[in-house]
Amino acid sequence: MKLHDSPYINKRKKTIEFYIHHLNAAAAARISLAGTFNHWAQDELHMRPEKKGDCWKIAIPMLPSGKYYYKFFIDDRMWMEDIENPLREPDGATGWNSVLTV
C-alpha cells in the first residue's frame, strides 16, 4: 500500500518522495531514479522495495524551486516514466519524461 501520490513533496521532512507501484516493479531486481536534478545519473538514487516488493520508494532532499524531468531506470536496461504522475512531456525520443515542479 502506498502512502502518497508520486512524487510527494513532504514539506515537514523537507524531502521529495517518489514511489513506483507497478507489475514490473514486483519483478524488478533494481530500480533507480534519474532526472535533470542529478544529470540523469542511473546509479546514484537507488530505490528501496517496500515489504511486499510491489512498491518501491525513495526520498531525496528538497530541491530548489523549479521544473524537473525524471524517469525510473529498471534493472539497468529499461526506462519508465512515473505512471502515477499525470504530468509528463515528450522525452525527445519515443517516450515520456515525468515532470516535477517544486
Secondary structure, 3 states (H helix, E strand, C coil): CCCCCCCEEECCCCEEEEEEECHHHHHCCCEEEEEHHHCCCCCCEECEECCCCCEEEEEEECCCCCEEEEEEEECCCEEECCCCCCCEEECCCCCEEEEEEC
